[in-house]
């Protein structure tokens, strides 16, 4: 599975993302985790240097993102929508941008 480029784990009622095998997927370019029951996403996702698309929307238990997500400078599309914070849905984000790092 190390050579897998796209992994769609959406709509699986997942409560957690396993560190293995995700940490070994160095070729992963797209990871779809939307519409699950995640409360957090492991920070080691930031080590996936080929990752360009990460979708996290539709996880109502998620209240914050790891500081490791600041390392995702190579991601071109990040979707985080309807995060439940302080008793209400207050955070909506969808970013699609060009990567200028060379």
Buried (B, 14 or more C-beta within 10 A) or exposed (E): EEEBEEBEBBEEEBEEBEEEEBEEBEBBBBBBBBBBBBBBBBEEBBBBEEBBBBBBBBBBEBEEBBEBBEBBEEBBBBBBBBBBEEEEEEBEEEEEEEEEEE
